[in-house]
Amino acid sequence: MKEGNSWLLWIVGLGLSLLAGVIIIVIILTYLARKKKKKEEKRKAGFTGIAGNAALVSALQQSFAYQTQAIAIDPGAEEECLTCNLIQMGSSMAYGDNSCPQCGRRC
């Protein structure tokens, strides 16, 4: 019977050490996952994109306002497309009705 008890103790000891190893691994993986999550949150919080650069935002707003104002004042002042210019120079061909294949204007 003593031989049976020693095997039983050995198996129980092995099982407990495996269980302790699994618990330690789970704790380590949980710690690493939390650390990674915190790092990702800090990275996202630090990135503000274009809104983080006030000078760029202001310049873009002024540019959009100017473009909108310029088009509203003289809608015909838009630049011709490159294909229209090529047709006028003779380097490209218009459709049969003399319209531009790119923008549809008559050239």
C-alpha positions in Angstrom: 0.0 0.0 0.0 2.9 2.3 0.6 3.9 2.0 -3.0 0.4 3.0 -4.1 0.5 6.1 -1.9 3.8 7.3 -3.3 2.4 7.1 -6.8 -0.6 9.0 -5.7 1.4 11.7 -4.1 3.6 11.9 -7.1 0.6 12.3 -9.5 -1.0 14.9 -7.2 2.2 16.8 -6.9 2.6 16.8 -10.7 -1.0 17.9 -11.2 -0.6 20.8 -8.7 2.6 22.0 -10.3 0.9 21.9 -13.8 -2.0 23.8 -12.4 0.3 26.4 -10.8 2.1 26.8 -14.1 -1.1 27.3 -16.0 -2.2 29.9 -13.4 1.1 31.8 -13.7 0.9 31.8 -17.5 -2.7 33.2 -17.4 -1.6 35.9 -15.0 1.3 36.8 -17.2 -0.8 36.9 -20.4 -3.5 39.0 -18.6 -0.8 41.5 -17.5 0.6 41.7 -21.0 -2.8 42.2 -22.5 -3.6 45.1 -20.1 -0.3 46.7 -20.7 -0.8 46.5 -24.5 -4.3 48.0 -24.1 -3.1 50.9 -22.0 -0.3 51.6 -24.6 -2.8 51.5 -27.4 -5.1 53.9 -25.5 -2.2 56.3 -24.9 -1.3 56.2 -28.6 -4.9 56.9 -29.7 -5.3 59.7 -27.2 -2.0 61.3 -28.4 -3.1 61.3 -32.0 -5.4 64.2 -32.9 -4.9 64.2 -36.6 -5.4 67.5 -38.5 -7.3 69.0 -35.6 -4.1 68.9 -33.6 -2.5 71.5 -35.9 -4.4 74.7 -35.5 -2.4 76.6 -38.1 -3.2 73.9 -40.7 -6.9 73.9 -39.8 -7.0 77.7 -40.2 -5.2 77.6 -43.5 -7.6 75.0 -44.9 -10.6 76.8 -43.7 -9.4 80.0 -45.4 -8.6 78.2 -48.6 -12.0 76.6 -48.7 -13.7 79.9 -48.0 -11.7 81.6 -50.7 -12.4 78.9 -53.3 -16.1 79.0 -52.5 -16.2 82.8 -52.7 -14.2 82.9 -56.0 -16.6 80.3 -57.6 -19.7 82.2 -56.3 -18.5 85.5 -57.8 -17.5 84.1 -61.2 -18.6 80.5 -61.9 -17.2 80.7 -65.4 -13.7 81.5 -64.1 -12.9 77.8 -63.6 -9.8 76.6 -65.4 -10.4 74.6 -68.5 -9.5 71.0 -68.3 -6.2 69.7 -69.8 -8.1 67.8 -72.6 -9.8 71.0 -73.7 -6.4 72.7 -73.9 -5.0 69.8 -75.9 -7.9 69.9 -78.3 -7.4 73.6 -78.8 -3.7 73.0 -79.5 -4.6 70.2 -81.9 -2.9 67.5 -79.9 -6.1 65.7 -79.0 -9.4 65.2 -80.8 -12.9 66.1 -79.6 -16.0 64.0 -80.2 -18.0 64.4 -83.4 -20.1 67.2 -81.8 -16.9 69.1 -80.8 -17.4 68.3 -77.2 -14.5 67.4 -74.8 -14.4 63.7 -73.9 -13.2 64.6 -70.4 -15.5 67.4 -69.2 -18.2 67.6 -72.0 -17.7 71.3 -72.9 -17.7 72.4 -76.5 -14.2 73.2 -77.6 
